[in-house]
Amino acid sequence: MNSPTDEQPALIRITLEGRKMNYPDRYDQENPLNLHKAKMSLEQAIDFLSQ
């Protein structure tokens, strides 16, 4: 997977801090975090299957 853009880590960071943006910008805020969680889960599954 490609590297995140400069604003994606910032959006992930403020989401983890519990700060919320107003709609419709909140979708853009939560989407990178959801993609990051999905990537981490896929990496864990691949590591598990490759053992």
PDB file of N, CA, C and O in Angstrom:
ATOM      1  N   MET A   1       0.842  -1.170   0.000  1.00  0.00           N
ATOM      2  CA  MET A   1       0.000   0.000   0.000  1.00  0.00           C
ATOM      3  C   MET A   1       0.887   1.232   0.000  1.00  0.00           C
ATOM      4  O   MET A   1       2.006   1.216   0.513  1.00  0.00           O
ATOM      5  N   ASN A   2       0.374   2.278  -0.573  1.00  0.00           N
ATOM      6  CA  ASN A   2       1.141   3.515  -0.677  1.00  0.00           C
ATOM      7  C   ASN A   2       1.218   4.233   0.652  1.00  0.00           C
ATOM      8  O   ASN A   2       0.468   3.940   1.584  1.00  0.00           O
ATOM      9  N   SER A   3       2.128   5.168   0.721  1.00  0.00           N
ATOM     10  CA  SER A   3       2.272   5.997   1.917  1.00  0.00           C
ATOM     11  C   SER A   3       1.112   6.976   2.015  1.00  0.00           C
ATOM     12  O   SER A   3       0.577   7.411   0.996  1.00  0.00           O
ATOM     13  N   PRO A   4       0.720   7.326   3.243  1.00  0.00           N
ATOM     14  CA  PRO A   4      -0.366   8.307   3.386  1.00  0.00           C
ATOM     15  C   PRO A   4       0.085   9.696   2.962  1.00  0.00           C
ATOM     16  O   PRO A   4       1.270  10.024   3.013  1.00  0.00           O
ATOM     17  N   THR A   5      -0.882  10.508   2.541  1.00  0.00           N
ATOM     18  CA  THR A   5      -0.570  11.897   2.211  1.00  0.00           C
ATOM     19  C   THR A   5      -0.251  12.641   3.501  1.00  0.00           C
ATOM     20  O   THR A   5      -0.428  12.098   4.592  1.00  0.00           O
ATOM     21  N   ASP A   6       0.212  13.863   3.385  1.00  0.00           N
ATOM     22  CA  ASP A   6       0.579  14.645   4.566  1.00  0.00           C
ATOM     23  C   ASP A   6      -0.612  14.896   5.480  1.00  0.00           C
ATOM     24  O   ASP A   6      -0.457  14.909   6.701  1.00  0.00           O
ATOM     25  N   GLU A   7      -1.802  15.096   4.909  1.00  0.00           N
ATOM     26  CA  GLU A   7      -2.931  15.410   5.786  1.00  0.00           C
ATOM     27  C   GLU A   7      -3.565  14.171   6.404  1.00  0.00           C
ATOM     28  O   GLU A   7      -4.246  14.289   7.423  1.00  0.00           O
ATOM     29  N   GLN A   8      -3.370  13.001   5.834  1.00  0.00           N
ATOM     30  CA  GLN A   8      -3.988  11.798   6.394  1.00  0.00           C
ATOM     31  C   GLN A   8      -3.491  11.463   7.801  1.00  0.00           C
ATOM     32  O   GLN A   8      -4.320  11.173   8.663  1.00  0.00           O
ATOM     33  N   PRO A   9      -2.184  11.488   8.084  1.00  0.00           N
ATOM     34  CA  PRO A   9      -1.758  11.238   9.467  1.00  0.00           C
ATOM     35  C   PRO A   9      -2.325  12.273  10.445  1.00  0.00           C
ATOM     36  O   PRO A   9      -2.641  11.937  11.587  1.00  0.00           O
ATOM     37  N   ALA A  10      -2.454  13.518  10.005  1.00  0.00           N
ATOM     38  CA  ALA A  10      -3.019  14.546  10.881  1.00  0.00           C
ATOM     39  C   ALA A  10      -4.485  14.246  11.167  1.00  0.00           C
ATOM     40  O   ALA A  10      -4.941  14.415  12.298  1.00  0.00           O
ATOM     41  N   LEU A  11      -5.227  13.804  10.154  1.00  0.00           N
ATOM     42  CA  LEU A  11      -6.626  13.451  10.364  1.00  0.00           C
ATOM     43  C   LEU A  11      -6.755  12.250  11.296  1.00  0.00           C
ATOM     44  O   LEU A  11      -7.646  12.213  12.146  1.00  0.00           O
ATOM     45  N   ILE A  12      -5.871  11.273  11.139  1.00  0.00           N
ATOM     46  CA  ILE A  12      -5.886  10.106  12.025  1.00  0.00           C
ATOM     47  C   ILE A  12      -5.589  10.542  13.463  1.00  0.00           C
ATOM     48  O   ILE A  12      -6.242  10.095  14.405  1.00  0.00           O
ATOM     49  N   ARG A  13      -4.604  11.413  13.614  1.00  0.00           N
ATOM     50  CA  ARG A  13      -4.196  11.867  14.949  1.00  0.00           C
ATOM     51  C   ARG A  13      -5.337  12.601  15.664  1.00  0.00           C
ATOM     52  O   ARG A  13      -5.605  12.325  16.834  1.00  0.00           O
ATOM     53  N   ILE A  14      -6.017  13.536  14.973  1.00  0.00           N
ATOM     54  CA  ILE A  14      -7.083  14.263  15.656  1.00  0.00           C
ATOM     55  C   ILE A  14      -8.284  13.360  15.921  1.00  0.00           C
ATOM     56  O   ILE A  14      -9.022  13.575  16.883  1.00  0.00           O
ATOM     57  N   THR A  15      -8.484  12.353  15.076  1.00  0.00           N
ATOM     58  CA  THR A  15      -9.572  11.401  15.327  1.00  0.00           C
ATOM     59  C   THR A  15      -9.272  10.588  16.577  1.00  0.00           C
ATOM     60  O   THR A  15     -10.158  10.378  17.406  1.00  0.00           O
ATOM     61  N   LEU A  16      -8.030  10.126  16.723  1.00  0.00           N
ATOM     62  CA  LEU A  16      -7.650   9.352  17.898  1.00  0.00           C
ATOM     63  C   LEU A  16      -7.708  10.194  19.174  1.00  0.00           C
ATOM     64  O   LEU A  16      -7.913   9.658  20.263  1.00  0.00           O
ATOM     65  N   GLU A  17      -7.530  11.506  19.040  1.00  0.00           N
ATOM     66  CA  GLU A  17      -7.627  12.399  20.192  1.00  0.00           C
ATOM     67  C   GLU A  17      -9.077  12.668  20.574  1.00  0.00           C
ATOM     68  O   GLU A  17      -9.338  13.286  21.606  1.00  0.00           O
ATOM     69  N   GLY A  18     -10.025  12.211  19.752  1.00  0.00           N
ATOM     70  CA  GLY A  18     -11.434  12.388  20.062  1.00  0.00           C
ATOM     71  C   GLY A  18     -12.040  13.669  19.533  1.00  0.00           C
ATOM     72  O   GLY A  18     -13.205  13.961  19.802  1.00  0.00           O
ATOM     73  N   ARG A  19     -11.267  14.436  18.785  1.00  0.00           N
ATOM     74  CA  ARG A  19     -11.813  15.664  18.209  1.00  0.00           C
ATOM     75  C   ARG A  19     -12.563  15.325  16.937  1.00  0.00           C
ATOM     76  O   ARG A  19     -12.117  14.490  16.150  1.00  0.00           O
ATOM     77  N   LYS A  20     -13.692  15.962  16.735  1.00  0.00           N
ATOM     78  CA  LYS A  20     -14.531  15.690  15.573  1.00  0.00           C
ATOM     79  C   LYS A  20     -14.703  16.946  14.737  1.00  0.00           C
ATOM     80  O   LYS A  20     -14.845  18.050  15.264  1.00  0.00           O
ATOM     81  N   MET A  21     -14.687  16.760  13.431  1.00  0.00           N
ATOM     82  CA  MET A  21     -14.965  17.851  12.510  1.00  0.00           C
ATOM     83  C   MET A  21     -16.467  17.875  12.232  1.00  0.00           C
ATOM     84  O   MET A  21     -17.171  16.913  12.538  1.00  0.00           O
ATOM     85  N   ASN A  22     -16.954  18.961  11.660  1.00  0.00           N
ATOM     86  CA  ASN A  22     -18.358  19.064  11.296  1.00  0.00           C
ATOM     87  C   ASN A  22     -18.625  18.263  10.025  1.00  0.00           C
ATOM     88  O   ASN A  22     -17.734  18.044   9.205  1.00  0.00           O
ATOM     89  N   TYR A  23     -19.888  17.828   9.886  1.00  0.00           N
ATOM     90  CA  TYR A  23     -20.278  17.154   8.643  1.00  0.00           C
ATOM     91  C   TYR A  23     -20.248  18.163   7.523  1.00  0.00           C
ATOM     92  O   TYR A  23     -20.535  19.325   7.809  1.00  0.00           O
ATOM     93  N   PRO A  24     -19.936  17.858   6.292  1.00  0.00           N
ATOM     94  CA  PRO A  24     -19.574  16.563   5.729  1.00  0.00           C
ATOM     95  C   PRO A  24     -18.082  16.261   5.843  1.00  0.00           C
ATOM     96  O   PRO A  24     -17.627  15.211   5.388  1.00  0.00           O
ATOM     97  N   ASP A  25     -17.315  17.175   6.450  1.00  0.00           N
ATOM     98  CA  ASP A  25     -15.868  16.962   6.561  1.00  0.00           C
ATOM     99  C   ASP A  25     -15.522  15.792   7.466  1.00  0.00           C
ATOM    100  O   ASP A  25     -14.420  15.250   7.380  1.00  0.00           O
ATOM    101  N   ARG A  26     -16.451  15.395   8.335  1.00  0.00           N
ATOM    102  CA  ARG A  26     -16.173  14.291   9.255  1.00  0.00           C
ATOM    103  C   ARG A  26     -15.910  12.997   8.493  1.00  0.00           C
ATOM    104  O   ARG A  26     -15.094  12.182   8.924  1.00  0.00           O
ATOM    105  N   TYR A  27     -16.599  12.798   7.357  1.00  0.00           N
ATOM    106  CA  TYR A  27     -16.334  11.603   6.555  1.00  0.00           C
ATOM    107  C   TYR A  27     -14.879  11.580   6.119  1.00  0.00           C
ATOM    108  O   TYR A  27     -14.216  10.545   6.192  1.00  0.00           O
ATOM    109  N   ASP A  28     -14.382  12.732   5.662  1.00  0.00           N
ATOM    110  CA  ASP A  28     -12.979  12.812   5.241  1.00  0.00           C
ATOM    111  C   ASP A  28     -12.039  12.604   6.415  1.00  0.00           C
ATOM    112  O   ASP A  28     -10.905  12.165   6.225  1.00  0.00           O
ATOM    113  N   GLN A  29     -12.488  12.909   7.622  1.00  0.00           N
ATOM    114  CA  GLN A  29     -11.667  12.728   8.814  1.00  0.00           C
ATOM    115  C   GLN A  29     -11.609  11.257   9.212  1.00  0.00           C
ATOM    116  O   GLN A  29     -10.534  10.745   9.524  1.00  0.00           O
ATOM    117  N   GLU A  30     -12.744  10.575   9.205  1.00  0.00           N
ATOM    118  CA  GLU A  30     -12.808   9.203   9.700  1.00  0.00           C
ATOM    119  C   GLU A  30     -12.357   8.178   8.662  1.00  0.00           C
ATOM    120  O   GLU A  30     -11.922   7.087   9.031  1.00  0.00           O
ATOM    121  N   ASN A  31     -12.450   8.499   7.395  1.00  0.00           N
ATOM    122  CA  ASN A  31     -12.087   7.546   6.350  1.00  0.00           C
ATOM    123  C   ASN A  31     -10.626   7.102   6.427  1.00  0.00           C
ATOM    124  O   ASN A  31     -10.374   5.899   6.351  1.00  0.00           O
ATOM    125  N   PRO A  32      -9.636   8.013   6.575  1.00  0.00           N
ATOM    126  CA  PRO A  32      -8.245   7.548   6.671  1.00  0.00           C
ATOM    127  C   PRO A  32      -8.005   6.628   7.873  1.00  0.00           C
ATOM    128  O   PRO A  32      -7.221   5.684   7.777  1.00  0.00           O
ATOM    129  N   LEU A  33      -8.669   6.893   9.001  1.00  0.00           N
ATOM    130  CA  LEU A  33      -8.510   6.035  10.171  1.00  0.00           C
ATOM    131  C   LEU A  33      -9.062   4.647   9.885  1.00  0.00           C
ATOM    132  O   LEU A  33      -8.439   3.645  10.237  1.00  0.00           O
ATOM    133  N   ASN A  34     -10.226   4.582   9.249  1.00  0.00           N
ATOM    134  CA  ASN A  34     -10.805   3.285   8.910  1.00  0.00           C
ATOM    135  C   ASN A  34      -9.918   2.526   7.933  1.00  0.00           C
ATOM    136  O   ASN A  34      -9.752   1.314   8.070  1.00  0.00           O
ATOM    137  N   LEU A  35      -9.348   3.213   6.951  1.00  0.00           N
ATOM    138  CA  LEU A  35      -8.433   2.561   6.006  1.00  0.00           C
ATOM    139  C   LEU A  35      -7.172   2.074   6.715  1.00  0.00           C
ATOM    140  O   LEU A  35      -6.665   0.992   6.418  1.00  0.00           O
ATOM    141  N   HIS A  36      -6.669   2.873   7.649  1.00  0.00           N
ATOM    142  CA  HIS A  36      -5.476   2.483   8.411  1.00  0.00           C
ATOM    143  C   HIS A  36      -5.749   1.232   9.247  1.00  0.00           C
ATOM    144  O   HIS A  36      -4.921   0.323   9.308  1.00  0.00           O
ATOM    145  N   LYS A  37      -6.929   1.194   9.895  1.00  0.00           N
ATOM    146  CA  LYS A  37      -7.290   0.022  10.689  1.00  0.00           C
ATOM    147  C   LYS A  37      -7.426  -1.211   9.802  1.00  0.00           C
ATOM    148  O   LYS A  37      -7.002  -2.301  10.187  1.00  0.00           O
ATOM    149  N   ALA A  38      -8.010  -1.049   8.622  1.00  0.00           N
ATOM    150  CA  ALA A  38      -8.165  -2.165   7.696  1.00  0.00           C
ATOM    151  C   ALA A  38      -6.797  -2.668   7.230  1.00  0.00           C
ATOM    152  O   ALA A  38      -6.576  -3.875   7.135  1.00  0.00           O
ATOM    153  N   LYS A  39      -5.890  -1.751   6.944  1.00  0.00           N
ATOM    154  CA  LYS A  39      -4.537  -2.132   6.512  1.00  0.00           C
ATOM    155  C   LYS A  39      -3.823  -2.914   7.610  1.00  0.00           C
ATOM    156  O   LYS A  39      -3.187  -3.933   7.344  1.00  0.00           O
ATOM    157  N   MET A  40      -3.935  -2.428   8.849  1.00  0.00           N
ATOM    158  CA  MET A  40      -3.277  -3.115   9.957  1.00  0.00           C
ATOM    159  C   MET A  40      -3.863  -4.516  10.152  1.00  0.00           C
ATOM    160  O   MET A  40      -3.125  -5.463  10.425  1.00  0.00           O
ATOM    161  N   SER A  41      -5.169  -4.652  10.015  1.00  0.00           N
ATOM    162  CA  SER A  41      -5.808  -5.965  10.153  1.00  0.00           C
ATOM    163  C   SER A  41      -5.363  -6.911   9.046  1.00  0.00           C
ATOM    164  O   SER A  41      -5.113  -8.090   9.297  1.00  0.00           O
ATOM    165  N   LEU A  42      -5.264  -6.402   7.829  1.00  0.00           N
ATOM    166  CA  LEU A  42      -4.794  -7.235   6.720  1.00  0.00           C
ATOM    167  C   LEU A  42      -3.349  -7.681   6.935  1.00  0.00           C
ATOM    168  O   LEU A  42      -3.008  -8.834   6.673  1.00  0.00           O
ATOM    169  N   GLU A  43      -2.509  -6.778   7.405  1.00  0.00           N
ATOM    170  CA  GLU A  43      -1.114  -7.140   7.667  1.00  0.00           C
ATOM    171  C   GLU A  43      -1.028  -8.212   8.752  1.00  0.00           C
ATOM    172  O   GLU A  43      -0.211  -9.127   8.647  1.00  0.00           O
ATOM    173  N   GLN A  44      -1.856  -8.114   9.791  1.00  0.00           N
ATOM    174  CA  GLN A  44      -1.860  -9.127  10.844  1.00  0.00           C
ATOM    175  C   GLN A  44      -2.326 -10.470  10.299  1.00  0.00           C
ATOM    176  O   GLN A  44      -1.772 -11.511  10.652  1.00  0.00           O
ATOM    177  N   ALA A  45      -3.336 -10.453   9.445  1.00  0.00           N
ATOM    178  CA  ALA A  45      -3.842 -11.694   8.870  1.00  0.00           C
ATOM    179  C   ALA A  45      -2.801 -12.348   7.972  1.00  0.00           C
ATOM    180  O   ALA A  45      -2.640 -13.568   7.992  1.00  0.00           O
ATOM    181  N   ILE A  46      -2.094 -11.545   7.186  1.00  0.00           N
ATOM    182  CA  ILE A  46      -1.051 -12.098   6.308  1.00  0.00           C
ATOM    183  C   ILE A  46       0.080 -12.682   7.144  1.00  0.00           C
ATOM    184  O   ILE A  46       0.595 -13.755   6.826  1.00  0.00           O
ATOM    185  N   ASP A  47       0.474 -11.985   8.213  1.00  0.00           N
ATOM    186  CA  ASP A  47       1.522 -12.510   9.093  1.00  0.00           C
ATOM    187  C   ASP A  47       1.078 -13.831   9.729  1.00  0.00           C
ATOM    188  O   ASP A  47       1.866 -14.771   9.829  1.00  0.00           O
ATOM    189  N   PHE A  48      -0.175 -13.898  10.153  1.00  0.00           N
ATOM    190  CA  PHE A  48      -0.695 -15.106  10.771  1.00  0.00           C
ATOM    191  C   PHE A  48      -0.699 -16.268   9.790  1.00  0.00           C
ATOM    192  O   PHE A  48      -0.318 -17.386  10.135  1.00  0.00           O
ATOM    193  N   LEU A  49      -1.132 -15.994   8.565  1.00  0.00           N
ATOM    194  CA  LEU A  49      -1.231 -17.063   7.555  1.00  0.00           C
ATOM    195  C   LEU A  49       0.148 -17.523   7.052  1.00  0.00           C
ATOM    196  O   LEU A  49       0.299 -18.664   6.614  1.00  0.00           O
ATOM    197  N   SER A  50       1.132 -16.651   7.117  1.00  0.00           N
ATOM    198  CA  SER A  50       2.445 -17.009   6.593  1.00  0.00           C
ATOM    199  C   SER A  50       3.278 -17.796   7.608  1.00  0.00           C
ATOM    200  O   SER A  50       4.392 -18.216   7.293  1.00  0.00           O
ATOM    201  N   GLN A  51       2.759 -18.001   8.809  1.00  0.00           N
ATOM    202  CA  GLN A  51       3.514 -18.751   9.828  1.00  0.00           C
ATOM    203  C   GLN A  51       3.360 -20.229   9.655  1.00  0.00           C
ATOM    204  O   GLN A  51       3.927 -21.004  10.425  1.00  0.00           O
TER     205      GLN A  51
END
